[in-house]
Amino acid sequence: GSGNWGSAIALKVARNCERLDYCESQVQMWVYEEWVKQKDGSRRKLSELINTEHVNTKYLPGIQLPLNLVARANLAEASAGATLLIFVLPHQFLSGLLPTIRRSAHSSCRGVSLIKGLDFDASANSPVLISQTIVEGMGPAFRCGVLMGANIANDVARDQLCESTLASDFGTATLDEKTRLIFDSQNFRIQHVTDVAGAEACGALKNVIALGAGFVDALELGSNTKAALLRIGLKEMNQFCDIFFDGVQQNTFYESCGMADLITTCFTGRNRRCAEAFARQRRVHLSLLSEDECKRMWAEVEADLLNGQKLQGTLTTREVYLALHSRGSLSRFPLMVTIYNIAFCGEPVEGIVGGIVTTTSGPLSKL
């Protein structure tokens, strides 16, 4: 992927691969080819701009990319012989890409997903981690970790201090550490955990809570209300993991992929920003909106604010709601359900306050 986050992480990886003796110095970045309009009115291919000017003017403007980062518009060429794949693209596109990647990559290849989202398996009535979707597409021998954390792409690209969490189990501690070092730098500090499910679920679920934070900001309710939303949100994230995923460790919620990512996303992330814009538009319409009207408003906000990037929080919110509904657990998640109802059922934005409550339904269990 070569979007905002994909380009920022590629910058870090390319710098490290140039100095690590166990890595190829050249890093291949697959680009979904598109034409980029220039200041003089002409148009150039995005891959051409990256390879000749060493900038991604559309998704990461103003940042110089390393010379050893090579953009490839051909997916098979980009993944040919790869022993490490880094997935940074909207998860709805994965199914169409994985067959080509599987045919092209090396048989010993492993992966790290930076995708923050969930799928939903209707037949099993369960959410599916994106890393599991990748493993299913790449074959049972493929191992996939995740990199999740409080990482605003532009800040990472500008080399501002931040942390992230690599969750992986590639079979040996040595391979886990070598993978960690491919991302780690003085100002991009990577901690390693083995809790892939917990780290990945946190990365997806925080985007749901971020929509709620945007609703709060649209109502201008202030920091006290947002702090309450963050506390309840973290609790519901924990409860969701307890129901649907085995082996999630409590310490994971205190890593960068947990609490830190939740805080950052709810104050500065794109999901919060888009949700605030959606809510401000929504308040103009006093009547209850239909689901189709809500979807149209989200599509307009995405087009207006994200410059071709995709909003993941709305997709995850729908998947989370389906999962909770399938298990009869909606009443245990008032905040997530309220966010869904505002986002897709046309309920008034003011209702977000009613979702910031602590439930007393007793201990949760996997059903």
KESEKE-58509 format. One record per residue (C-alpha): residue number from 1; residue in one letter; x, y, z. Coordinates in pm, 1 decimal. Each point is the difference from the previous one (the first is absolute). Layout:
BEGIN
LUMMI  pos  code        c1        c2        c3
LUMMI  NUM     A         X         Y         Z
...
//
This chain:
BEGIN
LUMMI  pos  code        c1        c2        c3
LUMMI    1     G       0.0       0.0       0.0
LUMMI    2     S     117.2     354.7     -75.9
LUMMI    3     G    -249.0     220.8     179.9
LUMMI    4     N      77.8     232.6     288.3
LUMMI    5     W      89.7    -267.2     255.9
LUMMI    6     G     140.9    -238.8    -257.7
LUMMI    7     S     244.8     261.6    -126.7
LUMMI    8     A     100.2     106.3     351.2
LUMMI    9     I      76.7    -353.6     115.0
LUMMI   10     A     177.1     -77.7    -328.8
LUMMI   11     L     231.0     293.6      72.1
LUMMI   12     K      96.5    -152.2     336.8
LUMMI   13     V      40.9    -350.0    -139.3
LUMMI   14     A     209.8     114.5    -296.5
LUMMI   15     R     240.5     189.9     224.5
LUMMI   16     N      44.3    -302.8     223.6
LUMMI   17     C      36.3    -250.9    -284.2
LUMMI   18     E     283.7     204.5    -143.4
LUMMI   19     R     207.2     -50.2     316.1
LUMMI   20     L    -108.7    -346.1     124.4
LUMMI   21     D     228.1    -269.8    -136.9
LUMMI   22     Y    -273.7    -266.5      -9.7
LUMMI   23     C    -229.2     207.4    -224.2
LUMMI   24     E      -2.0      80.9    -368.5
LUMMI   25     S      78.2     369.7     -29.8
LUMMI   26     Q    -272.2      68.8    -259.0
LUMMI   27     V    -359.0      11.7     131.3
LUMMI   28     Q    -287.6     -57.9    -240.6
LUMMI   29     M    -321.7     196.1      56.1
LUMMI   30     W    -311.7     -96.2    -192.4
LUMMI   31     V    -184.9     305.6    -131.6
LUMMI   32     Y    -359.9       1.3    -110.4
LUMMI   33     E      74.5     201.4    -310.5
LUMMI   34     E    -175.7     331.5     -43.1
LUMMI   35     W      60.3     328.5    -173.1
LUMMI   36     V     103.3     291.6     219.8
LUMMI   37     K     -70.5     353.6    -113.3
LUMMI   38     Q     301.0     233.5       8.1
LUMMI   39     K      11.0     372.4      75.1
LUMMI   40     D      42.8      78.0    -369.7
LUMMI   41     G    -316.3    -194.6     -84.2
LUMMI   42     S     178.8    -304.0    -142.0
LUMMI   43     R     -46.8    -349.9     140.5
LUMMI   44     R     259.3    -257.1      99.7
LUMMI   45     K     -26.1    -357.7     118.7
LUMMI   46     L      37.6     -42.0     374.8
LUMMI   47     S     261.8    -274.2     -42.4
LUMMI   48     E     202.4     224.5    -230.5
LUMMI   49     L      -3.5     283.2     255.4
LUMMI   50     I     119.8    -229.7     277.0
LUMMI   51     N     278.8    -152.0    -212.0
LUMMI   52     T     129.1     320.6    -158.3
LUMMI   53     E     -78.9     278.0     248.5
LUMMI   54     H      -1.5    -228.4     306.7
LUMMI   55     V    -312.0     159.4     141.8
LUMMI   56     N    -360.6    -112.4      30.5
LUMMI   57     T    -159.4     335.1     -70.9
LUMMI   58     K    -354.8    -128.8      34.4
LUMMI   59     Y      10.7    -197.6     323.9
LUMMI   60     L     316.4     114.8     180.3
LUMMI   61     P      86.9     344.0    -141.9
LUMMI   62     G     312.0     180.5     111.2
LUMMI   63     I     184.3    -313.5     113.0
LUMMI   64     Q     307.8    -123.8    -183.3
LUMMI   65     L      -4.3    -376.4     -50.4
LUMMI   66     P     318.1    -213.2       3.7
LUMMI   67     L     164.9     -76.3    -333.2
LUMMI   68     N     -12.8    -375.7      72.4
LUMMI   69     L    -381.2       5.8      17.0
LUMMI   70     V    -131.2    -107.2    -340.3
LUMMI   71     A    -363.9      36.1    -105.3
LUMMI   72     R    -149.7    -283.1    -205.3
LUMMI   73     A    -338.2      22.4    -167.2
LUMMI   74     N      10.2    -372.5     -78.6
LUMMI   75     L     -96.4    -197.8     311.1
LUMMI   76     A     170.6    -321.6    -113.1
LUMMI   77     E     325.9     186.3     -59.2
LUMMI   78     A     -21.5     178.6     333.8
LUMMI   79     S     -46.1    -323.5     196.5
LUMMI   80     A     225.2    -226.9    -210.2
LUMMI   81     G     220.7    -212.7     225.2
LUMMI   82     A     -95.2     196.6     310.5
LUMMI   83     T      85.5    -152.9     337.7
LUMMI   84     L    -175.4     276.4     195.8
LUMMI   85     L    -327.1     162.8    -105.3
LUMMI   86     I    -128.8     314.7     171.0
LUMMI   87     F    -371.5      57.5     -56.1
LUMMI   88     V    -114.4     364.5      16.4
LUMMI   89     L    -317.2      43.3    -202.2
LUMMI   90     P    -377.7       8.2      53.5
LUMMI   91     H    -100.0    -351.2      99.9
LUMMI   92     Q    -293.0     -13.4    -243.2
LUMMI   93     F     252.2     -32.2    -285.0
LUMMI   94     L     191.4    -296.6     142.1
LUMMI   95     S    -204.0    -283.7    -147.2
LUMMI   96     G      71.5     112.3    -354.1
LUMMI   97     L     373.6      37.3      59.9
LUMMI   98     L      99.0    -302.0     209.6
LUMMI   99     P      -9.0    -260.9    -281.6
LUMMI  100     T     258.5     196.9    -200.1
LUMMI  101     I     215.5      62.6     306.0
LUMMI  102     R      -9.7    -367.8      97.4
LUMMI  103     R     119.7    -108.3    -343.6
LUMMI  104     S     282.2     255.0      -1.4
LUMMI  105     A     142.7      -3.2     352.3
LUMMI  106     H     268.7    -240.1     125.3
LUMMI  107     S    -123.1    -321.4     161.4
LUMMI  108     S     158.9     101.4     332.1
LUMMI  109     C    -168.5     339.5      -0.7
LUMMI  110     R    -151.6     148.7     317.4
LUMMI  111     G    -212.9     310.2      40.9
LUMMI  112     V     -70.3     300.6     219.8
LUMMI  113     S    -336.8     169.8     -30.4
LUMMI  114     L     -47.2     367.9      80.0
LUMMI  115     I    -365.8     -17.4    -102.7
LUMMI  116     K    -242.3     118.1     267.3
LUMMI  117     G    -333.2    -168.4     -56.7
LUMMI  118     L    -206.2    -315.3      38.0
LUMMI  119     D    -186.9    -236.5    -226.5
LUMMI  120     F    -318.2    -184.0      99.0
LUMMI  121     D     -67.4    -367.9     -63.8
LUMMI  122     A    -378.3     -25.6     -27.7
LUMMI  123     S       4.3    -379.8       6.9
LUMMI  124     A     188.3      -5.9     330.9
LUMMI  125     N    -158.6     319.3     137.4
LUMMI  126     S     346.8     120.6      94.1
LUMMI  127     P     239.6     282.8     -82.7
LUMMI  128     V     309.8    -101.1    -193.6
LUMMI  129     L     339.1     161.9      50.5
LUMMI  130     I     157.2     136.0    -318.5
LUMMI  131     S     317.3    -195.0      76.2
LUMMI  132     Q    -211.3    -317.7     -10.5
LUMMI  133     T    -144.7     104.7    -334.5
LUMMI  134     I     354.9      46.9    -129.0
LUMMI  135     V     107.8    -343.9     127.7
LUMMI  136     E    -300.6    -161.9    -165.8
LUMMI  137     G      86.7     170.7    -327.1
LUMMI  138     M     373.3     -77.4      16.6
LUMMI  139     G     -20.7    -359.2     122.1
LUMMI  140     P      15.1    -181.1     336.9
LUMMI  141     A     380.6      16.4      27.2
LUMMI  142     F      -4.6     380.2     -19.6
LUMMI  143     R      45.7     188.2     327.9
LUMMI  144     C    -128.8     354.4      39.3
LUMMI  145     G      73.2     244.5     278.2
LUMMI  146     V    -127.8     354.7      41.3
LUMMI  147     L     145.3     343.9      66.7
LUMMI  148     M    -243.2     221.7     190.1
LUMMI  149     G      49.2     314.7     202.6
LUMMI  150     A     -51.8     370.5      56.1
LUMMI  151     N     135.6      89.1    -341.8
LUMMI  152     I    -118.0     303.8    -192.0
LUMMI  153     A     165.6     -56.1    -336.6
LUMMI  154     N     118.6     356.6     -60.3
LUMMI  155     D     161.8      15.2     344.8
LUMMI  156     V     177.6    -331.4     -61.1
LUMMI  157     A     124.7     121.3    -339.1
LUMMI  158     R     132.4     322.0     157.2
LUMMI  159     D     198.9    -211.5     245.2
LUMMI  160     Q    -187.6     119.1     307.2
LUMMI  161     L      30.9    -228.8     302.1
LUMMI  162     C    -264.1    -270.7      16.2
LUMMI  163     E     -44.9    -363.3      98.4
LUMMI  164     S    -161.3    -300.1    -161.2
LUMMI  165     T     -65.9    -362.9      90.4
LUMMI  166     L     111.7    -294.4    -210.9
LUMMI  167     A    -204.8    -306.5      90.4
LUMMI  168     S     133.6    -317.2    -157.3
LUMMI  169     D     100.8    -359.8      42.6
LUMMI  170     F     212.5     -93.9    -299.2
LUMMI  171     G     127.3    -319.4     159.3
LUMMI  172     T     321.1     123.6     158.5
LUMMI  173     A      91.1     294.7     219.0
LUMMI  174     T     280.5      80.2    -243.9
LUMMI  175     L    -235.3      43.7    -294.1
LUMMI  176     D    -240.7     207.3     211.1
LUMMI  177     E     289.4     226.9     101.2
LUMMI  178     K     133.4      31.6    -354.6
LUMMI  179     T    -348.7     100.7    -110.2
LUMMI  180     R     -28.0     254.8     281.4
LUMMI  181     L     328.9     159.7    -103.2
LUMMI  182     I    -126.2      48.0    -356.4
LUMMI  183     F    -248.3     255.1     142.9
LUMMI  184     D     184.2     133.1     305.9
LUMMI  185     S     200.4     322.3      11.1
LUMMI  186     Q     109.2     261.8     251.9
LUMMI  187     N    -325.9     194.1     -33.0
LUMMI  188     F    -227.2    -286.5    -106.4
LUMMI  189     R      25.6    -231.7     296.7
LUMMI  190     I    -142.1    -347.5     -44.3
LUMMI  191     Q     -92.4    -230.3     287.9
LUMMI  192     H     -65.6    -368.5     -63.7
LUMMI  193     V    -284.7    -212.0     138.7
LUMMI  194     T    -134.1    -338.5    -104.5
LUMMI  195     D    -369.0      91.6      37.5
LUMMI  196     V     -91.4      41.8    -367.0
LUMMI  197     A    -375.6     -20.3      56.1
LUMMI  198     G      -0.8     256.9     280.7
LUMMI  199     A     221.2     250.3    -181.2
LUMMI  200     E    -193.8     -30.1    -324.4
LUMMI  201     A    -341.7      19.9     164.0
LUMMI  202     C     105.4     316.3     183.7
LUMMI  203     G     113.8     153.6    -326.9
LUMMI  204     A    -338.4     -65.6    -157.0
LUMMI  205     L    -232.2      77.8     290.6
LUMMI  206     K     154.0     335.5      88.5
LUMMI  207     N    -129.1     131.7    -333.5
LUMMI  208     V    -355.9     -68.6     116.6
LUMMI  209     I      56.5     200.7     317.3
LUMMI  210     A     162.0     275.2    -207.7
LUMMI  211     L    -329.8      52.8    -182.9
LUMMI  212     G    -157.2      63.0     339.4
LUMMI  213     A     276.9     248.2      79.6
LUMMI  214     G     -83.0     185.8    -320.2
LUMMI  215     F    -365.8      14.6      99.4
LUMMI  216     V     101.9     142.2     339.5
LUMMI  217     D     216.6     263.6    -167.2
LUMMI  218     A    -281.6     101.1    -235.4
LUMMI  219     L    -216.6      64.1     305.5
LUMMI  220     E     286.0     200.0     160.0
LUMMI  221     L     -37.6    -193.9     323.7
LUMMI  222     G     360.2      40.0     112.1
LUMMI  223     S     279.0    -209.7     147.5
LUMMI  224     N    -191.1    -140.0     296.4
LUMMI  225     T    -255.6    -164.4    -226.4
LUMMI  226     K     268.0    -130.6    -234.0
LUMMI  227     A     195.4    -144.3     294.3
LUMMI  228     A    -311.0    -187.9     110.0
LUMMI  229     L     -50.0    -127.3    -354.1
LUMMI  230     L     361.3    -121.1     -12.3
LUMMI  231     R     -35.0    -187.4     330.4
LUMMI  232     I    -323.2    -171.2     -99.2
LUMMI  233     G     137.3     -62.3    -346.8
LUMMI  234     L     309.6    -176.6     131.3
LUMMI  235     K    -217.5    -210.7     227.9
LUMMI  236     E    -227.0    -105.9    -286.9
LUMMI  237     M     303.4     -80.3    -216.7
LUMMI  238     N     122.8    -227.7     277.3
LUMMI  239     Q    -340.5    -165.2      33.7
LUMMI  240     F     -27.4     -54.9    -375.4
LUMMI  241     C     335.6    -178.3      -3.9
LUMMI  242     D    -108.1    -211.2     297.9
LUMMI  243     I    -302.8    -125.9    -192.1
LUMMI  244     F     145.5     -61.0    -343.3
LUMMI  245     F     375.3     -67.3      21.0
LUMMI  246     D     197.3    -258.0     193.8
LUMMI  247     G     318.2      75.2     190.4
LUMMI  248     V     -20.4     379.2       2.5
LUMMI  249     Q     231.3     132.3     271.5
LUMMI  250     Q     -98.0     289.0     225.3
LUMMI  251     N     344.8     157.9     -30.3
LUMMI  252     T     -63.0      50.5    -372.3
LUMMI  253     F    -248.4     276.7      80.1
LUMMI  254     Y     280.7     197.7     165.6
LUMMI  255     E     232.2     -22.9    -301.0
LUMMI  256     S      12.6     257.8    -276.7
LUMMI  257     C    -248.5    -210.4    -198.6
LUMMI  258     G    -257.6      35.6     278.4
LUMMI  259     M     -52.7     304.7     216.4
LUMMI  260     A     250.4     223.2    -179.7
LUMMI  261     D    -147.8     -66.3    -343.3
LUMMI  262     L    -350.2      59.9     134.6
LUMMI  263     I      99.9     337.5     144.2
LUMMI  264     T     179.2     117.0    -314.8
LUMMI  265     T    -277.7    -111.2    -233.0
LUMMI  266     C    -270.2     166.1     208.9
LUMMI  267     F     180.3     333.9      -7.4
LUMMI  268     T     167.4      23.6    -340.8
LUMMI  269     G     -87.8    -298.0    -221.3
LUMMI  270     R    -188.1       4.2    -330.1
LUMMI  271     N    -292.7    -198.8     144.0
LUMMI  272     R     -56.6     263.6     267.7
LUMMI  273     R      31.7     280.3    -253.5
LUMMI  274     C    -245.2    -157.3    -243.5
LUMMI  275     A    -245.6     -85.4     277.4
LUMMI  276     E       0.5     360.7     117.9
LUMMI  277     A     -73.8     117.8    -354.8
LUMMI  278     F    -273.5    -262.2     -37.1
LUMMI  279     A    -156.3     103.1     330.6
LUMMI  280     R       1.1     370.4     -84.9
LUMMI  281     Q    -177.9     -74.6    -327.1
LUMMI  282     R    -232.4    -243.2     176.2
LUMMI  283     R    -116.0     265.5     246.7
LUMMI  284     V    -131.9     206.6    -290.8
LUMMI  285     H    -250.9    -279.7     -70.6
LUMMI  286     L    -245.3      -9.4     289.0
LUMMI  287     S    -191.5    -299.9    -130.7
LUMMI  288     L     108.1    -361.9      38.8
LUMMI  289     L     218.6     -99.9    -295.4
LUMMI  290     S     -16.0    -331.5    -182.6
LUMMI  291     E     296.8    -235.4     -17.5
LUMMI  292     D      53.4      88.4    -366.4
LUMMI  293     E       1.7     370.7      79.9
LUMMI  294     C     258.1     -60.3     274.3
LUMMI  295     K     219.9    -198.8    -237.8
LUMMI  296     R     -21.6     279.0    -255.0
LUMMI  297     M     107.5     256.4     259.2
LUMMI  298     W     298.6    -213.4     104.8
LUMMI  299     A     103.8     -40.1    -364.7
LUMMI  300     E     -14.8     376.5     -51.0
LUMMI  301     V     205.1      67.8     312.5
LUMMI  302     E     259.3    -258.7    -103.7
LUMMI  303     A      29.3     153.4    -346.9
LUMMI  304     D      24.3     355.2     135.2
LUMMI  305     L     255.6     -59.7     277.2
LUMMI  306     L     218.1    -300.6     -82.0
LUMMI  307     N     145.6      76.3    -343.8
LUMMI  308     G     -66.0    -348.2    -135.7
LUMMI  309     Q      75.4    -188.4     321.5
LUMMI  310     K    -255.3    -232.2     160.5
LUMMI  311     L    -179.7      31.0     331.8
LUMMI  312     Q      28.9    -321.1     202.8
LUMMI  313     G    -196.8      87.9     313.1
LUMMI  314     T    -340.3     -17.8    -166.0
LUMMI  315     L      69.0    -344.3    -147.1
LUMMI  316     T     124.0    -131.2     334.1
LUMMI  317     T    -300.9     145.7     180.4
LUMMI  318     R    -232.1    -201.9    -222.3
LUMMI  319     E     202.0    -319.3      49.8
LUMMI  320     V       3.9      50.1     377.1
LUMMI  321     Y    -375.4      55.8       8.6
LUMMI  322     L     -63.3    -316.2    -203.1
LUMMI  323     A     222.9    -200.1     232.2
LUMMI  324     L    -167.8     127.4     316.5
LUMMI  325     H    -346.8     -47.0    -145.3
LUMMI  326     S      81.2    -357.7     -99.1
LUMMI  327     R      94.3     -81.9     360.5
LUMMI  328     G    -287.3     184.9     165.2
LUMMI  329     S     246.2     234.8     170.0
LUMMI  330     L    -119.0     343.5    -114.5
LUMMI  331     S    -118.8     101.8     346.7
LUMMI  332     R     349.4     -51.1     139.4
LUMMI  333     F     153.6     252.6    -239.4
LUMMI  334     P    -204.1     321.0      27.7
LUMMI  335     L     275.3     224.8    -138.3
LUMMI  336     M      78.3    -204.2    -311.5
LUMMI  337     V    -370.0     -55.0     -68.2
LUMMI  338     T     -74.2     371.8      38.7
LUMMI  339     I     281.8      86.0    -239.3
LUMMI  340     Y    -144.8    -244.3    -252.9
LUMMI  341     N    -351.6     141.1      40.0
LUMMI  342     I     119.6     356.1     -59.0
LUMMI  343     A     224.3     -98.8    -289.6
LUMMI  344     F    -242.9    -224.1    -188.1
LUMMI  345     C    -350.0      16.7     145.8
LUMMI  346     G     -38.9     376.2     -14.4
LUMMI  347     E     -36.6      52.7     374.2
LUMMI  348     P      80.2     350.4     132.4
LUMMI  349     V     365.4      74.5      74.8
LUMMI  350     E    -100.2     121.7     346.1
LUMMI  351     G     -70.4    -362.9      88.4
LUMMI  352     I     372.9     -67.7      36.5
LUMMI  353     V     -20.7     116.9     361.6
LUMMI  354     G    -245.7    -277.4      76.5
LUMMI  355     G     252.9    -258.9    -117.6
LUMMI  356     I     273.1     111.7     238.4
LUMMI  357     V    -114.4    -223.6     284.3
LUMMI  358     T     141.6    -291.2     194.5
LUMMI  359     T    -192.1    -325.0     -28.2
LUMMI  360     T     -55.9    -224.0     301.4
LUMMI  361     S    -103.2    -314.8    -184.7
LUMMI  362     G     256.3    -221.1     172.2
LUMMI  363     P     294.1    -191.5    -140.7
LUMMI  364     L      22.3     -69.6    -370.0
LUMMI  365     S      60.3    -338.8    -151.2
LUMMI  366     K      55.3    -142.0    -345.8
LUMMI  367     L    -331.3    -123.9    -134.9
//
